[in-house]
Every structure is written in structure tokens, then in C-alpha cells.
């Protein structure tokens, strides 16, 4: 007898309150397995948490429940609909917040937020403003959440000095025998070794506060209302953990303010756009500005530079290690990605005064 697919086993663990009409793959995520469940009682999103990427799915769920309940209470207090403004986790028939299937995989279900779209890329500065406002609102609403109570779902995820040391380890090991190919790239990174520690040093000194951070602030993690075109909700909360505001801001800028994809090999097409930087900054700081300290605002450009440098270092380390982490389409893919990111860093340095002028307007 053929075994039922695991998603059907997981779906059967939930009291949807109506007949299941269909279960189909949903979204474009690359980490978790996601399904849209259409029921006579409404629609739901079922996800299998990737246990390889996330070693402690139970801790992820604790984080998600903590922040979503916190946001929901604030939305309700302002007369807004919590079921539309944040994710709502649905309990299993047994009253649990997740389901563990017969093979040990963790599943969760949330209400589907209807009549919204997640766009892969911002197609205009106006959309970047909306994306910035969504993540700025996320920061503002969680500004008084006790960040130190959250689990660190991926340890040292945005610890740039640690990423630098991982690159040095990859250089020493030279597992793929590619070290002779990357001389200029190593020289570029080593010239910026001192920069890597700027944010972490400020955190250690107490000059930057520990905050709740999303850590995956790409455009596709913002739901846009189909009717109004406004941002409705921030999704994909698996990487929510303690961090710095500059991490989230910088991660958005790394992708959002570039004029090309991160693996574009023609660097004459790769530019850091101050226009796009200004658009995102406008949205982000208009929503989050009052919840941020002066030092947080002043170091947002540092976050943009370091998150871009950090990802470049990760691509370069993976190239030296034999492409064991990032998926690649050809042998030099990770090296091309690294060169792309380092080019952006260089352009940020050239336009530094403009970046500082833009954020200073919000001080």
C-alpha cells in the first residue's frame, strides 16, 4: 500500500473547520516546503520547516509565536486587524503550535493572508519605499520587545568578524585548490578587515542596542495588498532573532539598491544607486525613525556596506571550499557573485557622503 505524502499527514493534524478542497505547492521559497490548503472554511499555509538549515525548529516556533503575538496585541490596540497585519499560527487538533510527522519533520500552519502578492524584486523606487516602510514598521512595533529572550536560530549569522575568520580558514585549507585564482579579491577583503568589527564593537560597548531583527529583508518577504498597493505584512519569520537594526537595513540595501542581480558578471552593469538607497531609507526611517537611537541611524550606511561585504566574503569562502553551501550553476559562479558584491562595496565607499547625507536628514 502506497504511503500517504507527508504533507497530507500533516494537514490531517489540523482542525480546519471545513472540507479540504485542495493542497498545492505554494510560493517561491528555497528553504521550506510550502503548501496552500484551500478549505470551505478559508485558506491556510502549511510549511515543513527545513531541519537541515534549522537545527531547532521548536526554538524557531517559540520566536515566531513571541513576536507575532506581540505585534498582534499592538495592532488590536490600534484598531487594526491582527490577522492581516501579522502571521497567525494555527494550533493542531491536540492544541500544539506545530506538528511532528512520522519521520520527525516539523510542520506549522498559518492563516493565509488573502488578496496579497509577494514580489521577487522592487520594480520601482516607489515599491522600495513601501518595502522599507514594512520593515521599518516591523522594527518600530518590536522596539520594546525583549530581544535577548529570543533564540539565536542561526548562531553568528551576521557576525561580520566571524565571517572574516571563516574566510581566513577557507584560505588556509584551500580545499578546492582555487587560492591562486582569488588574489585581488583577498587583497580587497583584507584591506577592510578593521571595518568588519565596527558594528559588533559598538554593540559590545553598549552604543548600539540589541533589537529584534528579521535577517532576511528581501522584497519577497513583504506582502503587498492587491487593491491598494500598500504593504500589509512581513512574512518568513524563521530567522527572527536578536541583532542590530543595521543588519536588516543593510541586507535590504545590498539587493534593493543594486542595479543588477548579485551574479551579474558584467560589472559595468553593477552599480550602487543612491536614488534607490534614498527610496528605501525614506520608507524605513519614516516608519522606524522614532524608535531608533541617533547612533543606530548614523550607522545604517555601515550596515549596508558590511552586509554587502559579508555576503561577498561568504561567496568567496564557499568558492575556496568547493561550493558546498550556495547552489551554483557553473564553476566560477560563487567567485562572480563575490566580485559583484565587492564592486558594490567599492561604489558605496565612493558615494559614502551621499549615503550619510540621506540618513542624516532623519536625525
C-alpha positions in Angstrom: 0.0 0.0 0.0 1.4 3.4 -1.0 2.2 5.7 1.9 0.3 9.0 2.0 2.5 12.0 1.3 3.8 13.6 4.5 2.0 16.9 3.7 -1.3 15.1 3.8 -0.4 13.5 7.1 0.5 17.0 8.5 -2.7 18.5 7.1 -4.8 15.9 8.8 -3.4 17.1 12.2 -5.2 20.4 11.9 -8.9 21.2 12.6 -9.6 23.4 9.6 -13.3 23.5 10.4 -14.3 22.6 6.9 -13.7 20.3 3.9 -10.2 20.4 2.3 -10.7 21.3 -1.3 -7.1 21.2 -2.5 -3.5 21.1 -1.3 -0.9 22.6 -3.8 2.7 23.8 -3.7 2.9 27.5 -2.9 5.3 30.4 -3.1 8.9 30.5 -4.4 10.9 29.8 -1.2 14.0 27.6 -1.4 14.3 26.5 2.2 11.0 25.2 3.5 8.4 23.1 1.7 5.2 25.2 1.5 1.6 24.3 0.5 -1.6 26.3 0.1 -4.5 24.4 1.6 -7.9 25.6 0.2 -10.8 24.8 2.5 -14.5 25.5 2.6 -13.7 27.4 5.8 -10.9 29.5 4.3 -7.3 29.1 3.1 -4.2 28.2 5.1 -0.4 27.9 4.5 1.2 24.7 5.6 5.0 24.5 5.8 7.6 21.9 6.6 10.5 23.5 8.4 13.8 22.6 6.9 15.6 20.7 9.7 18.9 20.7 7.9 19.0 24.5 7.8 17.3 25.0 11.2 18.6 22.6 13.8 16.0 23.5 16.4 12.5 24.1 14.8 10.9 24.2 18.2 13.0 27.3 19.1 12.0 28.9 15.8 8.4 28.4 16.6 8.9 30.0 20.1 10.5 33.0 18.4 7.7 33.3 15.9 4.9 33.0 18.4 6.5 35.5 20.7 6.9 38.3 18.1 3.6 37.6 16.3 1.6 37.7 19.5 3.4 40.9 20.5 2.6 42.5 17.1 -1.0 41.2 17.2 -1.6 42.9 20.5 -0.3 46.2 19.3 -2.4 46.0 16.1 -5.5 45.2 18.0 -4.9 48.1 20.4 -4.8 50.4 17.4 -8.0 49.0 15.9 -6.2 47.2 13.1 -6.8 43.6 12.1 -4.1 41.3 13.6 -4.9 38.5 11.1 -3.9 40.8 8.3 -1.0 42.7 9.8 1.0 39.7 11.1 1.2 35.9 10.7 -1.3 33.9 12.7 -0.2 30.4 13.8 -2.9 27.8 13.8 -2.9 25.1 16.5 -3.2 21.4 15.8 -6.2 19.4 16.9 -4.1 18.5 20.0 -3.6 22.2 20.8 0.1 22.2 19.8 1.8 25.1 17.9 3.4 22.7 15.4 3.1 19.1 14.2 5.9 16.5 14.1 5.2 13.9 11.4 6.0 10.1 11.4 9.5 10.8 10.0 10.3 13.5 12.6 9.8 16.6 10.4 8.3 19.7 11.9 5.2 21.4 10.3 3.4 24.6 11.0 0.2 26.2 9.7 -0.7 29.8 9.4 -3.8 31.7 8.1 -3.3 32.7 4.5 -3.4 36.5 4.1 -5.7 36.8 1.2 -5.6 39.2 -1.8 -1.9 40.0 -1.4 1.2 39.4 -3.6 4.8 38.9 -2.7 7.1 40.4 -5.4 10.5 39.0 -6.1 12.0 42.4 -6.9 11.0 46.0 -6.5 10.2 47.3 -9.9 10.3 51.0 -9.0 11.7 53.3 -6.2 8.1 53.6 -5.0 7.9 49.9 -4.3 11.2 50.2 -2.4 9.6 52.9 -0.3 6.8 50.5 0.6 9.2 47.7 1.4 11.3 50.0 3.6 8.1 51.1 5.4 7.1 47.5 6.0 10.4 46.5 7.6 10.6 49.9 9.4 7.2 49.2 10.9 8.3 45.8 11.9 11.3 47.4 13.7 9.1 50.0 15.4 6.5 47.6 16.6 9.1 45.3 18.1 11.3 48.1 19.5 10.3 47.3 23.1 10.3 43.6 22.7 13.0 41.9 25.0 15.3 40.8 22.2 17.6 38.9 24.5 14.8 36.4 25.2 14.8 35.2 21.6 16.7 32.1 20.4 19.6 32.7 18.0 18.3 30.4 15.3 21.5 30.6 13.3 24.4 31.4 15.6 26.7 34.3 14.5 24.6 34.8 11.3 25.6 38.5 10.9 28.7 38.4 13.0 31.0 40.0 10.3 34.3 39.4 12.1 33.3 35.8 12.5 32.6 35.7 8.7 36.1 37.2 8.1 37.7 34.4 10.1 35.7 31.8 8.3 37.2 33.2 5.0 40.7 33.0 6.5 40.0 29.4 7.5 38.9 28.7 3.9 42.1 30.3 2.6 44.3 28.2 4.9 42.5 25.0 3.9 42.3 25.8 0.2 40.1 22.6 -0.2 39.2 23.2 -3.8 42.7 24.3 -4.9 41.5 27.7 -6.1 43.5 30.0 -3.9 45.8 31.2 -6.8 42.7 32.5 -8.6 41.5 34.9 -6.0 44.4 37.2 -5.2 42.8 40.6 -5.9 39.6 39.5 -4.0 41.6 38.6 -0.9 43.5 41.8 -1.1 40.2 43.7 -1.3 38.8 42.0 1.8 42.0 42.2 3.9 42.2 45.9 3.3 38.8 46.1 5.1 39.4 43.8 8.0 39.1 46.6 10.5 35.8 47.7 9.1 34.3 44.2 9.8 34.2 44.8 13.6 32.6 48.3 13.6 29.0 47.3 14.4 29.9 44.4 16.7 32.3 46.6 18.7 29.6 49.3 19.1 27.2 46.5 20.3 29.8 45.3 22.8 30.3 48.8 24.1 26.6 49.3 24.6 26.5 52.1 22.0 24.1 50.1 19.8 21.0 48.4 21.4 20.2 44.7 20.8 17.0 44.6 18.8 14.6 42.0 17.2 15.8 41.6 13.6 14.2 39.8 10.7 17.6 38.9 9.0 16.1 38.2 5.6 14.7 41.5 4.5 14.2 40.9 0.8 11.3 42.3 -1.2 9.6 38.9 -1.5 9.1 38.8 2.3 6.7 41.7 2.2 3.0 41.1 1.2 1.5 43.9 -0.9 -2.2 44.5 -0.9 -3.6 43.7 -4.4 -6.2 46.5 -4.2 -4.3 49.4 -2.5 -0.7 48.5 -3.4 0.3 49.1 0.2 2.5 46.8 2.3 0.4 44.6 4.5 2.6 42.2 6.4 6.2 41.0 6.8 6.4 37.2 6.4 9.1 34.4 6.6 10.0 34.8 10.3 12.3 31.8 10.6 15.4 33.9 11.0 13.9 36.4 13.5 16.4 36.6 16.4 18.5 39.2 18.3 20.5 41.5 16.2 21.1 45.1 15.1 18.8 47.3 13.1 21.7 48.0 10.7 21.7 44.2 9.8 18.1 44.4 8.5 18.6 47.8 6.8 21.8 46.7 5.2 20.5 43.4 3.9 17.7 45.2 2.1 20.1 47.8 0.6 22.5 45.1 -0.6 19.9 43.8 -3.0 17.4 46.6 -3.3 19.9 49.5 -4.2 21.9 47.5 -6.8 21.2 48.0 -10.5 21.8 44.3 -11.3 21.4 40.8 -10.0 24.0 39.6 -7.5 25.6 37.2 -10.0 25.9 39.7 -12.9 29.3 39.2 -14.4 29.5 42.4 -16.4 30.4 44.8 -13.6 29.8 47.8 -15.9 26.1 47.0 -15.2 26.5 46.7 -11.5 26.1 50.0 -9.6 25.0 51.2 -6.2 22.1 53.6 -6.8 21.8 56.5 -4.4 18.3 57.0 -5.8 17.2 53.5 -4.7 19.1 53.9 -1.4 17.2 57.1 -0.7 13.8 55.5 -1.6 14.3 52.6 0.8 15.7 54.9 3.5 12.7 57.1 3.2 10.3 54.3 3.8 12.3 52.6 6.5 13.1 55.7 8.6 9.7 57.3 8.2 8.3 54.2 9.9 11.1 53.2 12.3 12.9 56.5 12.9 11.3 57.5 16.2 12.2 54.0 17.7 15.9 54.3 16.7 18.7 56.0 18.5 20.9 58.6 16.8 23.8 56.1 16.7 21.5 53.5 15.1 20.5 55.9 12.3 24.1 57.1 11.8 25.3 53.5 11.4 22.7 52.4 8.8 25.1 53.1 5.9 27.7 51.0 7.8 25.2 48.2 7.8 24.7 48.5 4.1 28.4 48.2 3.4 29.1 45.4 5.9 26.2 43.2 4.9 27.3 43.5 1.3 31.0 42.8 2.2 29.9 39.9 4.4 27.9 38.2 1.7 30.8 38.7 -0.7 33.1 37.0 1.9 30.7 34.1 2.2 30.6 33.6 -1.6 34.4 33.8 -1.7 34.8 31.3 1.2 32.4 28.9 -0.4 34.3 29.1 -3.7 37.5 28.2 -1.9 35.7 25.4 -0.1 34.4 23.9 -3.3 30.9 25.3 -3.5 29.4 23.3 -0.6 26.9 25.9 0.7 25.5 28.0 -2.1 23.9 26.4 -5.1 25.9 27.2 -8.2 25.2 26.9 -12.0 28.8 26.9 -13.2 32.3 26.5 -11.7 33.0 30.2 -11.2 29.5 31.2 -10.0 30.5 31.9 -6.4 33.5 33.9 -7.5 31.5 36.0 -9.8 29.0 36.6 -7.0 31.8 37.7 -4.7 33.3 40.1 -7.3 29.8 41.6 -7.8 29.4 42.2 -4.1 32.8 43.7 -3.7 32.2 46.0 -6.6 29.1 47.3 -4.8 31.1 47.8 -1.6 33.6 49.9 -3.6 30.8 52.1 -5.1 29.2 52.5 -1.6 32.6 53.8 -0.4 32.7 56.3 -3.3 29.2 57.5 -2.6 29.6 57.5 1.2 29.0 61.2 1.7 25.7 60.9 -0.2 24.6 58.0 1.9 25.4 59.9 5.1 23.6 63.0 3.9 20.4 60.9 3.2 20.2 59.3 6.6 21.3 62.5 8.4 18.0 64.1 7.2 16.2 61.9 9.7 18.3 62.8 12.8 
